[in-house]
């Protein structure tokens, strides 16, 4: 009798538990990660409910406000195959909404943009250089309208800073788009000679038309354009095999348009980095900051480093183990701000700015591995 009564009570408790009903199935099937931002939008009654004790498949996204447990295991360890870049981009959008907008538009850029648009009318071919880690974020939204039907070569520079899988994904994507793409490493010169040959071949019909009109042949004119610090000047120096353009690993070094002769057949126009007057996509702005493609005064280093930690902790090739192992800190990375503060106490006498700068510097030097922060659109 007591055994039957006990079974009835247990079964009744199970049926009355909402986590045991179809709700948990819906939670398991949901691909959109639950974030602290989503919790804020729930009705008060639901927001006050205790958190479920059953782990949702796919884990939880990092908690920007630090409400998550600091001792839970990496949610990505058991479900790497379920990782979706779309989910990560959605979380990144919500994380950036709480931050001061990142905007950077030095005075010389406005003047350069006006001059560049005039010079583009003289170009036979335009070489657009982007950062291979963030090809979409380093795409100027007005570039297509400026170039019109002119021949264009897309260069994804810093190919040494992404994995082979990333490179193959982007190569396949642009091949489907019908875009001619060259992968390069401006520091070591890889891809420079291929770029020069491709530029000459695309503009060969210029001199064919000139001969038909009885005109003498002239060098092909190629303009090199792109965001700040994506490696335009370094690429030109590698093409010329000598230092003709000032180059440094920071944005805003080149400030004037400069024509450079490359042999008898090619003239190159080195231009300062151009960037929109207002960056409407703050997710892209944060990635520009992470990759050092925008002025440091335009963003809060601690905030950018905290979001970078949260992004890297979600990537299968990095995760909590790689980050915590590098700094010898045993903590969860759901809250990037908490991690930055702990690293500051651990290594920098509580200086969060120095801790954040170290994280960003380590990422830019490949200390977490060579990874892209974007994947091709589907």
Residue pairs with C-beta under 8 A, 6 or more apart in sequence:
14 20
15 21
19 52
19 53
19 54
24 52
24 54
27 52
27 56
28 56
28 57
30 56
30 58
31 58
31 82
31 84
31 87
32 87
32 90
33 58
33 59
33 60
33 61
33 87
33 90
33 91
34 56
34 60
34 61
35 60
35 61
35 63
35 64
35 91
35 94
36 63
36 64
36 65
36 67
36 68
37 64
37 94
37 95
37 97
37 98
38 94
39 47
40 47
55 75
57 79
57 82
58 75
58 79
58 82
59 74
59 75
59 76
59 79
60 68
60 75
60 334
61 87
61 91
61 310
61 314
61 334
62 68
62 91
62 309
62 310
62 313
62 314
62 333
62 334
62 335
62 336
63 334
63 335
64 94
64 95
64 98
64 306
64 307
64 310
64 335
64 336
64 337
65 335
66 334
66 335
66 337
66 338
67 335
68 332
68 334
68 335
69 332
69 334
70 331
70 332
70 334
70 335
70 338
71 332
72 332
72 334
73 332
74 313
74 319
74 320
74 321
74 332
74 333
76 83
76 313
76 314
76 316
76 319
76 320
77 319
80 316
83 314
83 315
83 316
85 374
85 375
86 378
88 311
88 314
89 283
91 310
91 314
92 283
92 286
92 307
92 311
93 282
93 283
95 307
95 310
96 282
96 283
96 285
96 286
96 307
97 282
99 282
99 286
99 300
99 303
100 300
101 279
101 282
101 285
102 279
102 282
102 285
102 286
102 288
102 289
102 294
102 298
102 299
103 278
103 279
103 285
103 298
104 275
104 279
104 294
104 295
104 297
104 298
105 275
105 276
105 277
105 278
106 252
106 295
108 252
108 255
108 272
109 272
109 273
109 274
109 275
110 277
112 255
112 256
112 257
112 271
112 272
112 274
113 274
115 257
116 223
116 225
116 257
116 271
116 274
117 146
119 223
119 257
119 269
119 271
120 126
120 146
120 147
120 150
120 223
120 225
122 221
123 150
123 221
123 222
123 223
123 269
124 150
124 151
124 202
124 203
124 206
124 220
124 221
124 222
125 150
125 151
125 152
125 153
125 199
125 202
125 203
125 220
125 221
125 222
125 223
126 147
126 150
126 151
126 152
126 153
126 222
126 223
126 225
127 152
127 153
127 155
127 195
127 199
127 222
127 223
127 224
127 225
128 143
128 152
128 153
128 154
128 155
128 225
128 226
129 155
129 157
129 224
129 225
129 226
129 230
129 231
129 232
129 235
130 138
130 139
130 154
130 155
130 156
130 157
130 226
130 227
130 230
131 137
131 138
131 156
131 157
131 158
131 227
131 230
131 231
131 291
131 293
132 156
132 157
132 158
132 159
132 161
132 162
132 166
132 167
132 170
132 183
132 372
133 158
133 161
133 162
133 291
133 371
133 372
133 373
133 374
134 284
134 287
134 288
134 291
134 293
134 372
134 373
134 374
135 156
135 170
135 374
136 284
136 374
136 377
137 281
137 283
137 284
137 285
137 287
137 288
137 293
137 373
137 374
138 226
138 227
138 230
138 288
138 293
140 225
140 226
140 227
140 274
140 275
140 276
141 276
142 276
143 225
151 202
151 203
152 179
152 180
153 180
153 181
153 182
153 195
153 198
153 199
153 202
154 174
154 179
154 180
154 181
154 182
155 181
155 182
155 183
155 184
155 191
155 195
155 226
155 235
156 170
156 181
156 182
156 183
156 184
157 184
157 185
157 186
157 230
157 231
157 234
157 235
158 185
158 186
158 230
158 231
159 167
159 183
159 184
159 185
159 190
159 191
160 185
160 187
160 188
160 190
160 370
161 366
161 370
162 370
162 371
162 372
163 317
163 369
163 370
163 371
163 372
166 371
166 372
166 375
167 183
169 375
169 376
170 181
170 372
170 376
171 181
171 183
172 376
173 376
173 377
174 181
175 181
180 198
180 202
182 191
182 194
182 195
182 198
183 190
183 191
184 190
184 191
184 192
184 195
184 231
184 235
185 191
186 192
186 231
186 234
186 235
186 237
186 238
187 231
187 234
188 238
189 238
192 235
192 238
192 239
193 239
195 235
195 239
196 239
196 262
196 266
199 220
199 222
199 266
200 220
200 265
200 266
203 220
203 221
203 222
204 220
206 218
206 220
207 217
207 218
207 220
210 216
210 217
210 218
211 217
219 261
219 263
219 264
219 265
219 266
219 267
220 265
220 266
220 267
221 267
221 269
222 266
222 267
222 268
222 269
223 268
223 269
223 271
224 232
224 235
224 236
224 268
224 269
224 270
224 271
225 232
225 271
225 274
226 232
226 273
226 274
227 273
227 274
227 275
227 288
227 293
227 294
228 251
228 252
228 272
228 273
228 275
228 293
228 294
228 295
229 249
229 250
229 251
229 252
229 253
229 273
229 292
229 293
229 294
230 273
230 293
231 247
232 254
232 270
232 271
232 273
233 245
233 246
233 247
233 253
233 254
233 270
234 247
236 244
236 245
236 260
236 268
236 270
237 243
237 244
237 245
237 247
239 262
239 268
240 260
240 262
244 260
245 254
245 258
245 260
245 270
246 253
246 254
247 253
247 254
249 292
250 292
251 273
251 292
251 293
251 294
251 295
252 272
252 273
252 295
254 270
254 271
254 272
254 273
255 272
256 272
257 269
257 270
257 271
257 272
258 269
258 270
258 271
259 267
259 268
259 269
259 270
260 267
260 268
260 269
260 270
261 267
261 268
262 268
275 294
279 285
279 288
285 294
285 299
286 299
286 304
286 307
287 373
287 374
288 294
289 296
289 298
289 299
289 304
290 304
290 307
290 308
290 360
290 363
290 373
291 364
291 373
292 360
292 364
301 353
301 356
301 357
301 360
302 337
302 340
302 352
302 353
302 355
302 356
303 337
304 356
304 360
305 336
305 340
305 355
305 356
305 357
305 359
305 360
306 335
306 336
306 337
306 339
306 340
306 356
307 336
308 336
308 359
308 360
308 363
309 323
309 333
309 336
309 339
309 340
309 359
310 333
310 334
310 335
310 336
311 373
312 318
312 319
312 322
312 323
312 363
312 368
312 371
313 319
313 320
313 323
313 333
313 334
315 371
317 369
317 371
318 368
318 369
318 371
320 332
320 333
322 368
322 369
323 333
323 339
323 368
324 330
324 331
324 333
326 362
326 367
326 368
327 343
327 346
327 347
328 346
329 339
329 342
329 343
329 346
331 338
331 339
331 342
333 339
340 352
340 355
340 356
340 359
341 352
341 355
343 355
343 358
343 359
344 350
344 351
344 352
344 354
344 355
347 355
347 358
348 354
348 355
348 358
362 368
